Amino acid sequence: MDNLIYVVGTAFVKDGKVLISMSQRSAKKGRYTLVGGGVEKGETYKEAARRECQEEIANGFDIQEDELKEILAFREPALSDPSLTIEMHMMLALKEIDVELLPNDEIVEYKWFKLGDDDSQLASAIRDHFIPWAIQNNIMY
């Protein structure tokens, strides 16, 4: 499959809420996503997740690979181009964000999403995959 792209997404959860972000790219579709992005050639999923967290949260944030737990993997059409298929490897961050969340070159806005908030702007990866998993595992309530 030439049109298969490997991506990672990292869920940061605090007080039953998950961190969602509007990236420069996802803003074109008006959708919030998890912190994450594409896996580069030669990277493991955890290496990619760590790099994406450093790039997107920025502000000096770092997370180690042992602070990431792979929780889900699934395939679905890409948000940016439905002719492409993504294989998403979703991580749960075992570390809290210890820097200020500020918009930057990659991220327009961050929000903490809780159950009951309007989910119409969430990417399907969050709405259809992460949230059901989080409810089942009592991480979101």
FENDAUR-V339423 format. One record per backbone hydrogen bond with DSSP energy under -1.0 kcal/mol. CO is the residue of the C=O (numbers start at 1). NH is the residue of the N-H. Records with the same first field share a line. If there is no record, write none. Layout:
CO=NH ; NH
This chain:
3=85
5=87
6=39
7=89
8=37
9=91
11=93
12=19
14=17
17=14
18=113
20=111
21=33
22=108 ; 109
23=27
25=28
26=29 ; 31
32=123
33=21
35=10
37=8
40=43
44=48
45=49
46=50
47=51
48=52
49=53
50=54
51=55
52=56
53=57
58=61
64=67
65=68
67=94
69=92
72=90
74=88
76=86
81=84
84=78
85=5
86=76
87=7
88=74
89=9
90=71 ; 72
91=11
92=69
106=24
107=104
109=22
111=20
113=18
114=117
119=122
121=32
123=126 ; 127
124=128
125=130
126=131
129=133
130=134
131=135
132=136
133=137
134=139 ; 140
135=138
